[in-house]
């Protein structure tokens, strides 16, 4: 079973903050491609023709894009609610009304929207999100309990740099980790940079999770995006703690296949085992699984003579490692090895 551990779906804020946030996130890619001016701020006229960026991410399209590329399951991440940033009411929101969640649209229902999608689409695995600054720490702890116990979500995603709190804050963050330990779930944390301007860059450094990993040795903790651009810092931190993992979502998008191979060698050089590296896309902003899955699955196409990445390690990186992090019990090593063998000719042909 191949699992994409990092995907986004629906919308991430109510308008007009939704539009501002999406434009800030997408602008660097459009500038690189020449669709937006590189030497001055883009105007509304410059954005004409790019309105599709603002459309909610359709869950059916997400599933189709994954299944057609050989991916069995896709993890969809809730976005934590907030109301105090320049993006207004931010959080997973069902602007297109594709879920069965009734009532007015509210960012406080972020976890309900994600849970609804997992009921509609068995290919999706849902992760909850909470924010201790939204309605307080106790609300966040109770909401996490509800999301896991009642809604059936698999774990937790935190966004400290987006929500303006330090990931190792003992008053705000530690109580959330404590509840996660009690619930027996893993916690993914956004780490690395962001092109969204109203974020706290210093809260994206992977080393900030070192104190969390030391204080909560029984908590499965995953660094998203390999902490890019602080990748070595991420690898060093994960190497230190047996309870930590990382995913390569967005980092793999920004890397060539050879750079990805060198990253895997560098991980081993720094003592970070490949058994704690997970494949993810950061769909849709990170790209399509049809491109990103072969980049890792066929990484030995660019390997140095005599220094390949073992097929077993590849199989685990595209599914088994995240399954272990998230507590999934239906992942099969042998089935995934056979699946890779079956799909390799198709990925090369495409």
C-alpha positions, -999 to +999 in steps of 0.1 A: +000+000+000+014+034-011+004+063+011+008+100+004+011+114+039+006+151+032-023+166+013-046+196+015-083+198+005-113+221+004-104+258+012-083+271+040-101+304+049-132+323+044-131+351+018-116+377+016-087+362+036-088+330+016-080+349-016-051+368+000-036+337+016-038+316-016-022+344-037+007+347-012+012+310-013+010+306-051+028+338-061+064+325-060+056+297-084+038+320-108+067+344-107+092+316-115+070+306-145+067+341-158+030+344-151+034+372-126+059+401-126+092+394-108+103+430-101+071+446-086+041+435-066+014+418-086-018+438-092-053+424-096-049+428-133-018+406-132-038+379-115-064+378-143-065+344-158-052+327-126-085+327-107-085+289-107-060+291-078-089+303-056-111+273-062-116+249-033-096+217-037-120+191-048-117+158-029-128+137-058-101+151-080-076+146-053-085+109-051-085+105-088-050+121-092-036+097-066-053+065-077-043+070-113-007+074-102-006+042-081-013+057-047-038+038-026-044+062+003-040+100+007-038+117+041-058+149+042-048+174+068-072+198+086-061+234+089-063+247+124-089+275+130-078+311+138-094+345+136-066+369+146-042+370+117-045+392+086-062+363+068-093+367+089-113+335+096-087+309+086-091+271+088-105+242+067-138+254+053-162+237+029-168+266+005-181+243-022-205+225+002-193+190-008-195+176+027-225+165+048-217+190+076-248+210+082-253+246+094-234+278+086-198+276+074-174+279+104-137+274+107-144+258+141-158+229+121-124+222+104-122+187+118-159+179+110-153+188+073-122+165+071-140+137+089-169+139+065-146+135+035-131+104+050-166+089+053-173+097+017-139+086+003-124+055+018-091+063+001-086+093+024-071+093+059-080+123+080-057+142+104-072+167+128-059+202+136-063+224+167-050+258+178-045+267+214-048+304+206-082+301+189-105+295+219-079+286+245-058+256+255-087+236+271-109+240+241-081+228+219-075+197+241-112+189+242-115+194+204-086+170+199-103+144+220-135+148+201-118+147+167-100+115+175-126+098+197-158+108+180-149+118+145-123+090+140-095+112+127-061+095+128-038+120+144-030+157+147-014+184+125-002+216+142+007+249+124+027+270+150+042+295+125+008+302+109-010+304+143+017+325+160+029+304+189+062+287+195+061+249+189+078+243+223+057+268+243+051+251+276+018+269+283+003+267+248+018+237+230+028+213+257-007+207+269-017+197+233+012+172+231+002+158+265-034+151+253-020+135+221+001+111+243-030+103+263-049+095+230-020+075+216-018+095+183+011+110+163+016+147+158+027+163+125+041+198+128+045+223+099+082+232+098+102+251+073+095+284+055+063+297+040+056+324+014+025+334+035+037+367+049+017+368+082+037+339+097+065+337+122+096+324+104+115+316+136+087+291+146+095+271+115+129+259+125+130+221+131+154+225+160+125+240+180+110+204+182+141+190+199+128+201+233+094+186+225+109+153+215+130+152+247+101+160+269+076+136+252+097+105+242+066+084+237+050+109+213+054+101+176+064+135+162+068+143+125+086+173+109+068+183+078+086+194+046+119+181+060+121+215+076+131+231+042+154+251+039+168+239+073+171+204+061+203+194+079+189+208+111+158+186+106+180+155+099+201+161+129+171+165+152+154+134+138+186+114+142+187+123+179+152+110+188+137+076+181+102+090+183+107+115+155+100+113+117+100+137+088+082+139+055+096+152+022+065+170+010+073+202-009+110+195-003+109+168-030+090+192-053+119+216-050+146+189-055+158+171-086+158+133-085+196+134-080+192+160-051+167+137-035+191+108-038+219+129-022+194+139+006+189+102+014+227+097+016+230+128+037+203+115+061+223+083+067+255+103+071+239+124+098+225+093+115+189+097+104+175+063+094+155+060+062+130+041+083+118+075+096+114+093+063+079+095+048+068+103+012+042+131+008+033+156-019+018+187-002-009+184-029-020+204-047+006+231-041+034+207-041+025+190-074+009+159-087+016+124-073+022+112-109+053+133-109+065+131-073+060+094-066+083+082-094+109+107-083+113+087-051+102+053-062+127+053-091+155+072-072+180+044-080+179+055-116+204+082-106+222+063-078+260+060-076+274+027-087+274+003-058+253+027-036+217+021-043+188+028-019+174-006-009+140-015-023+128-023+012+137+013+023+119+027-007+088+006+000+088+018+036+093+055+026+063+054+003+040+039+029+053+018+058+071+045+077+040+068+078+018+038+086+040+031+116+040+068+127+002+069+124-005+035+140-020+019+108-020-018+110-030-028+074+002-019+056+020-048+041+057-047+032+055-076+007+024-062-010+041-028-014+073-043-029+051-061-054+032-029-061+064-010-068+076-037-092+042-036-110+042+002-114+078+009-123+073+003-160+043+025-161+060+053-142+090+051-167+067+051-197+049+082-184 
